[in-house]
């Protein structure tokens, strides 16, 4: 005899089959096999997580660094041990000449460059009244000018090919500000305007040349704005301060570098071909 739940009772929970039975493996996470990605500041923290994420999905990885050769060598050895085609490039992103040289070196080494991730960044934290001129200029030069110089250097190559991805790593601080970080907040906020302007300019140029088609994956430029992420940048923050930060995050915890890497991975994939000039917030709901 068939029994029925009492009227008003909630329906039984739907049990879904394993993900592998719902979606083929190649649809769960877009692979990057054979694509060349260059990650500035790509050997430590969030940058290293981004480099590893692309490597895991079959990309050819070029990682940039400024002065920390030890971390660069560690990443290179780690990826090569797993059979990844990787190159490491030293340079100063605050130098337009260095940016042009590095982009040219990546293209010469790997034959092309499909994805640029502008991740390099620094902090020099002081309140406005105590901030030296050099403290201001240095942070702006690395965090904002570096992204501009790198993008300016790679765009002719991407425009010629009619395809590419640029992802700028900004920050929640660029949206909400933070005491003692006027230089950092300004640099990260500036990345929003840079991202949107470059996205518009690129679409205008490709449209003018009649190179925007219905089936094109296009040339898109977007930004990711991480919240507070558990990296070495937070290692020296007192535990009480970290607890106050967590209390402001609706999901109740700090983010992980791999969570930022997955957001970057999506924006770099073909799945994001209708997204450009956007800012993807990855902050646990701290800024909505």
The 8 nearest C-alpha neighbors of each residue, nearest first, counted from 0:
[[1, 2, 3, 4, 5, 6, 11, 10],
 [2, 0, 3, 4, 5, 6, 11, 10],
 [3, 1, 0, 4, 5, 6, 8, 11],
 [2, 4, 5, 1, 6, 8, 0, 10],
 [3, 5, 8, 6, 2, 10, 7, 9],
 [6, 4, 8, 7, 3, 9, 2, 10],
 [7, 5, 8, 4, 3, 9, 10, 2],
 [6, 8, 5, 9, 4, 10, 3, 11],
 [7, 9, 6, 5, 4, 10, 11, 3],
 [10, 8, 7, 11, 4, 12, 6, 5],
 [9, 11, 12, 8, 4, 13, 7, 5],
 [10, 12, 13, 9, 8, 14, 4, 3],
 [13, 11, 14, 10, 9, 15, 8, 16],
 [12, 14, 15, 11, 10, 16, 9, 17],
 [13, 15, 12, 16, 11, 17, 18, 10],
 [16, 14, 13, 17, 18, 21, 20, 12],
 [15, 17, 20, 18, 14, 21, 19, 13],
 [18, 16, 19, 20, 15, 21, 22, 14],
 [19, 17, 21, 20, 22, 16, 15, 27],
 [18, 20, 17, 22, 21, 23, 24, 16],
 [19, 21, 18, 17, 22, 16, 23, 24],
 [22, 20, 18, 19, 16, 17, 23, 15],
 [21, 23, 19, 20, 26, 18, 27, 24],
 [22, 24, 26, 25, 19, 27, 21, 20],
 [25, 23, 26, 27, 22, 19, 28, 18],
 [24, 26, 23, 27, 28, 29, 30, 22],
 [27, 25, 24, 23, 28, 22, 29, 30],
 [28, 26, 24, 25, 22, 29, 23, 18],
 [27, 29, 26, 25, 30, 24, 265, 56],
 [30, 28, 26, 25, 268, 27, 31, 270],
 [29, 31, 56, 32, 28, 57, 25, 268],
 [30, 32, 58, 57, 56, 34, 33, 29],
 [33, 31, 57, 58, 34, 30, 56, 59],
 [32, 34, 58, 59, 31, 57, 35, 30],
 [35, 33, 58, 31, 32, 59, 113, 36],
 [34, 36, 59, 112, 113, 58, 60, 114],
 [37, 35, 114, 60, 115, 113, 61, 59],
 [36, 38, 61, 115, 62, 116, 60, 114],
 [39, 37, 116, 41, 62, 63, 115, 40],
 [40, 38, 63, 41, 119, 118, 117, 62],
 [41, 39, 119, 64, 63, 46, 118, 42],
 [40, 42, 46, 62, 38, 47, 39, 63],
 [41, 43, 47, 71, 40, 46, 70, 74],
 [44, 42, 47, 46, 41, 45, 70, 40],
 [45, 43, 46, 47, 230, 48, 231, 256],
 [44, 46, 256, 48, 47, 49, 43, 259],
 [45, 47, 41, 49, 48, 44, 43, 40],
 [46, 48, 42, 43, 41, 50, 49, 44],
 [49, 47, 45, 51, 46, 50, 257, 256],
 [48, 50, 260, 46, 52, 47, 51, 45],
 [49, 51, 47, 53, 48, 52, 41, 54],
 [52, 50, 54, 48, 49, 53, 55, 47],
 [53, 51, 49, 55, 54, 50, 48, 260],
 [52, 54, 56, 58, 55, 50, 51, 49],
 [53, 55, 51, 58, 57, 56, 52, 50],
 [56, 54, 52, 53, 57, 51, 58, 83],
 [57, 55, 30, 53, 54, 31, 58, 32],
 [56, 58, 32, 54, 31, 55, 33, 53],
 [59, 57, 32, 31, 34, 54, 33, 53],
 [58, 60, 35, 84, 34, 33, 85, 36],
 [61, 59, 85, 36, 58, 35, 37, 62],
 [60, 62, 37, 86, 85, 87, 36, 38],
 [63, 61, 41, 38, 87, 37, 39, 88],
 [64, 62, 39, 88, 40, 41, 89, 87],
 [63, 65, 40, 89, 66, 88, 90, 42],
 [64, 66, 90, 89, 91, 67, 63, 40],
 [65, 67, 68, 64, 89, 90, 91, 69],
 [66, 68, 69, 70, 65, 71, 64, 42],
 [67, 69, 71, 70, 66, 72, 64, 65],
 [68, 70, 72, 71, 67, 73, 74, 66],
 [71, 69, 73, 72, 68, 67, 42, 74],
 [72, 70, 68, 42, 74, 69, 73, 75],
 [71, 73, 75, 69, 70, 74, 68, 76],
 [74, 72, 70, 76, 71, 75, 77, 69],
 [75, 73, 77, 71, 76, 72, 42, 78],
 [74, 76, 72, 78, 77, 73, 79, 71],
 [77, 75, 79, 73, 74, 78, 80, 72],
 [76, 78, 74, 80, 75, 79, 73, 81],
 [79, 77, 81, 83, 75, 80, 76, 74],
 [78, 80, 82, 83, 81, 76, 77, 75],
 [79, 81, 77, 78, 82, 76, 83, 75],
 [82, 80, 79, 78, 83, 77, 76, 54],
 [81, 83, 79, 80, 78, 84, 85, 77],
 [84, 82, 79, 78, 81, 85, 54, 59],
 [83, 85, 59, 60, 82, 79, 86, 78],
 [86, 84, 60, 61, 83, 59, 75, 87],
 [85, 87, 61, 62, 60, 88, 84, 75],
 [86, 88, 62, 61, 63, 89, 85, 71],
 [89, 87, 63, 62, 64, 90, 86, 101],
 [90, 88, 64, 65, 63, 87, 91, 66],
 [89, 91, 65, 97, 92, 64, 88, 101],
 [90, 92, 93, 94, 65, 97, 98, 89],
 [91, 93, 145, 94, 98, 141, 90, 97],
 [94, 92, 141, 145, 140, 91, 144, 95],
 [95, 93, 97, 92, 96, 91, 98, 145],
 [96, 94, 98, 148, 97, 99, 93, 92],
 [95, 97, 99, 94, 98, 100, 148, 101],
 [96, 98, 100, 94, 95, 99, 90, 91],
 [99, 97, 95, 101, 149, 100, 96, 92],
 [98, 100, 96, 152, 102, 97, 101, 103],
 [101, 99, 97, 103, 98, 102, 104, 96],
 [100, 102, 104, 98, 103, 99, 97, 105],
 [101, 103, 105, 99, 104, 100, 98, 106],
 [102, 104, 100, 106, 101, 105, 107, 99],
 [103, 105, 101, 107, 102, 106, 108, 100],
 [106, 104, 108, 102, 107, 103, 109, 101],
 [105, 107, 111, 110, 103, 109, 108, 104],
 [106, 108, 104, 110, 105, 109, 103, 111],
 [109, 107, 105, 106, 104, 110, 86, 111],
 [110, 108, 106, 111, 107, 105, 35, 112],
 [111, 109, 106, 107, 108, 112, 105, 35],
 [110, 112, 106, 109, 113, 35, 107, 105],
 [111, 113, 35, 106, 114, 36, 105, 110],
 [112, 114, 163, 35, 36, 34, 164, 111],
 [113, 115, 36, 164, 163, 165, 112, 37],
 [116, 114, 165, 37, 36, 38, 164, 117],
 [115, 117, 38, 166, 118, 165, 167, 37],
 [118, 116, 167, 39, 146, 168, 119, 166],
 [117, 119, 168, 39, 40, 116, 46, 120],
 [120, 118, 40, 39, 117, 142, 141, 121],
 [119, 121, 142, 141, 118, 122, 40, 138],
 [120, 122, 138, 142, 123, 141, 119, 183],
 [121, 123, 124, 183, 138, 120, 180, 182],
 [124, 122, 134, 125, 121, 138, 180, 183],
 [123, 125, 179, 180, 122, 126, 183, 182],
 [126, 124, 179, 130, 129, 180, 127, 123],
 [125, 127, 179, 129, 128, 130, 178, 180],
 [128, 126, 130, 129, 125, 181, 179, 180],
 [127, 129, 126, 130, 125, 131, 179, 181],
 [130, 128, 126, 127, 125, 131, 179, 124],
 [131, 129, 127, 125, 128, 126, 134, 132],
 [132, 130, 134, 133, 129, 135, 128, 127],
 [131, 133, 135, 134, 136, 130, 137, 129],
 [132, 134, 136, 135, 131, 137, 130, 138],
 [135, 133, 131, 132, 137, 136, 130, 123],
 [136, 134, 182, 132, 133, 137, 138, 139],
 [135, 137, 133, 139, 138, 134, 140, 132],
 [136, 138, 140, 139, 134, 135, 133, 141],
 [139, 137, 141, 140, 136, 135, 142, 121],
 [138, 140, 186, 136, 143, 142, 137, 141],
 [141, 139, 144, 93, 137, 138, 143, 136],
 [142, 140, 93, 145, 138, 139, 143, 92],
 [141, 143, 120, 139, 186, 145, 138, 140],
 [144, 142, 186, 139, 145, 146, 140, 141],
 [143, 145, 140, 147, 146, 141, 148, 93],
 [146, 144, 92, 93, 141, 148, 143, 147],
 [145, 147, 149, 143, 144, 117, 148, 150],
 [146, 148, 144, 150, 145, 149, 151, 143],
 [149, 147, 151, 145, 95, 150, 146, 144],
 [150, 148, 152, 146, 98, 151, 147, 145],
 [151, 149, 147, 153, 152, 148, 154, 146],
 [150, 152, 148, 149, 154, 153, 147, 155],
 [151, 153, 149, 99, 150, 154, 148, 102],
 [154, 152, 150, 156, 151, 155, 149, 102],
 [153, 155, 157, 156, 151, 158, 150, 152],
 [156, 154, 158, 157, 153, 159, 152, 151],
 [157, 155, 159, 154, 153, 158, 160, 112],
 [156, 158, 154, 160, 159, 163, 155, 162],
 [159, 157, 161, 155, 160, 156, 154, 162],
 [158, 160, 156, 157, 161, 155, 162, 154],
 [159, 161, 157, 158, 162, 156, 163, 155],
 [162, 160, 158, 159, 157, 218, 217, 210],
 [161, 163, 218, 217, 160, 157, 158, 216],
 [164, 162, 218, 113, 157, 114, 219, 217],
 [163, 165, 114, 219, 267, 218, 220, 115],
 [164, 166, 220, 115, 114, 116, 221, 219],
 [167, 165, 116, 221, 222, 220, 117, 115],
 [168, 166, 222, 117, 116, 169, 223, 221],
 [169, 167, 223, 118, 222, 117, 224, 166],
 [168, 170, 224, 187, 223, 167, 190, 222],
 [171, 169, 224, 225, 172, 173, 187, 226],
 [170, 172, 226, 174, 173, 224, 225, 175],
 [173, 171, 176, 170, 175, 174, 184, 177],
 [172, 174, 188, 184, 187, 171, 170, 176],
 [175, 173, 171, 172, 176, 188, 170, 184],
 [174, 176, 172, 173, 171, 177, 286, 184],
 [177, 175, 172, 184, 173, 174, 178, 180],
 [178, 176, 180, 172, 179, 175, 184, 181],
 [177, 179, 180, 126, 176, 181, 125, 124],
 [178, 180, 126, 125, 124, 181, 177, 127],
 [181, 179, 183, 124, 182, 177, 178, 184],
 [180, 182, 184, 183, 185, 179, 127, 177],
 [181, 183, 135, 185, 180, 184, 138, 186],
 [182, 184, 180, 186, 185, 181, 187, 122],
 [185, 183, 173, 181, 187, 172, 186, 176],
 [186, 184, 188, 182, 183, 187, 189, 181],
 [187, 185, 189, 183, 143, 139, 184, 188],
 [188, 186, 173, 169, 190, 184, 189, 185],
 [189, 187, 173, 185, 190, 191, 186, 184],
 [188, 190, 186, 187, 191, 192, 185, 193],
 [189, 191, 193, 187, 188, 192, 194, 143],
 [192, 190, 194, 189, 193, 188, 195, 222],
 [193, 191, 195, 189, 194, 190, 196, 188],
 [192, 194, 190, 196, 191, 195, 197, 189],
 [195, 193, 191, 197, 192, 196, 276, 190],
 [194, 196, 276, 198, 192, 193, 197, 199],
 [195, 197, 199, 193, 198, 194, 192, 200],
 [196, 198, 200, 194, 199, 195, 193, 201],
 [197, 199, 195, 276, 220, 201, 196, 200],
 [200, 198, 196, 202, 197, 201, 203, 195],
 [201, 199, 197, 203, 202, 198, 196, 204],
 [200, 202, 204, 198, 203, 199, 197, 205],
 [203, 201, 205, 199, 204, 200, 206, 198],
 [202, 204, 200, 206, 201, 205, 207, 199],
 [205, 203, 207, 201, 206, 202, 200, 208],
 [204, 206, 210, 208, 202, 207, 203, 211],
 [207, 205, 209, 203, 208, 204, 211, 210],
 [206, 208, 204, 205, 209, 203, 210, 202],
 [207, 209, 205, 206, 210, 204, 211, 203],
 [210, 208, 206, 207, 211, 205, 212, 204],
 [209, 211, 205, 208, 206, 212, 161, 207],
 [210, 212, 206, 209, 205, 215, 213, 217],
 [213, 211, 215, 214, 210, 209, 217, 216],
 [214, 212, 215, 211, 216, 217, 210, 273],
 [213, 215, 212, 216, 211, 217, 272, 273],
 [214, 216, 217, 212, 213, 211, 272, 162],
 [217, 215, 272, 269, 214, 162, 218, 273],
 [218, 216, 162, 215, 219, 272, 161, 163],
 [217, 219, 162, 163, 164, 161, 220, 216],
 [218, 220, 275, 164, 217, 198, 165, 163],
 [219, 221, 165, 198, 275, 276, 166, 164],
 [222, 220, 166, 276, 277, 275, 194, 278],
 [223, 221, 167, 278, 166, 168, 279, 277],
 [222, 224, 279, 168, 278, 169, 280, 225],
 [223, 225, 170, 169, 280, 171, 279, 281],
 [226, 224, 281, 170, 282, 171, 280, 223],
 [225, 227, 282, 171, 281, 228, 170, 224],
 [226, 228, 253, 254, 225, 282, 229, 171],
 [227, 229, 254, 253, 255, 230, 226, 256],
 [230, 228, 255, 253, 254, 233, 227, 256],
 [231, 229, 232, 44, 233, 228, 234, 256],
 [230, 232, 234, 233, 44, 229, 235, 43],
 [231, 233, 230, 234, 235, 229, 44, 236],
 [234, 232, 231, 236, 235, 230, 229, 228],
 [235, 233, 231, 236, 232, 230, 229, 237],
 [234, 236, 233, 237, 232, 231, 238, 241],
 [235, 237, 233, 234, 238, 240, 241, 232],
 [238, 236, 240, 239, 235, 241, 234, 233],
 [237, 239, 241, 240, 242, 236, 243, 235],
 [240, 238, 242, 241, 237, 243, 236, 244],
 [239, 241, 243, 237, 242, 238, 244, 236],
 [242, 240, 244, 238, 243, 239, 245, 237],
 [241, 243, 245, 239, 244, 240, 246, 238],
 [244, 242, 246, 240, 241, 245, 239, 247],
 [243, 245, 241, 247, 242, 246, 240, 248],
 [246, 244, 242, 248, 252, 247, 251, 243],
 [245, 247, 243, 244, 248, 242, 251, 249],
 [248, 246, 245, 244, 285, 249, 243, 251],
 [247, 249, 285, 245, 251, 246, 250, 283],
 [250, 248, 251, 284, 283, 285, 247, 246],
 [251, 249, 283, 248, 252, 284, 245, 285],
 [252, 250, 248, 249, 245, 246, 253, 247],
 [253, 251, 245, 250, 254, 248, 283, 246],
 [254, 252, 228, 227, 229, 245, 255, 251],
 [253, 255, 228, 229, 227, 252, 256, 258],
 [254, 256, 258, 257, 228, 229, 253, 259],
 [257, 255, 45, 259, 258, 48, 260, 228],
 [256, 258, 260, 259, 255, 48, 261, 49],
 [259, 257, 261, 260, 256, 255, 262, 254],
 [258, 260, 262, 256, 257, 261, 263, 225],
 [259, 261, 49, 257, 263, 258, 262, 48],
 [262, 260, 264, 258, 263, 259, 257, 265],
 [263, 261, 259, 265, 264, 260, 266, 258],
 [262, 264, 260, 266, 261, 265, 267, 259],
 [263, 265, 261, 267, 262, 266, 260, 268],
 [266, 264, 268, 262, 267, 263, 261, 271],
 [267, 265, 263, 271, 268, 264, 262, 221],
 [266, 268, 264, 265, 164, 263, 114, 269],
 [269, 267, 265, 270, 266, 271, 264, 29],
 [268, 270, 271, 272, 216, 267, 29, 266],
 [271, 269, 268, 272, 265, 29, 266, 273],
 [272, 270, 274, 266, 269, 273, 268, 265],
 [271, 273, 216, 269, 274, 270, 217, 219],
 [274, 272, 271, 275, 270, 216, 219, 217],
 [275, 273, 271, 272, 277, 276, 219, 221],
 [276, 274, 219, 220, 277, 221, 198, 273],
 [275, 277, 195, 221, 198, 220, 194, 278],
 [278, 276, 221, 275, 222, 279, 274, 195],
 [277, 279, 222, 223, 221, 280, 224, 276],
 [280, 278, 223, 224, 222, 277, 281, 262],
 [279, 281, 224, 282, 223, 225, 278, 171],
 [282, 280, 225, 226, 224, 283, 279, 259],
 [281, 283, 226, 284, 225, 285, 280, 227],
 [282, 284, 250, 285, 248, 249, 281, 254],
 [285, 283, 286, 282, 249, 287, 248, 250],
 [284, 286, 248, 283, 282, 249, 247, 287],
 [287, 285, 284, 282, 171, 175, 280, 283],
 [286, 284, 285, 280, 282, 283, 281, 174]]
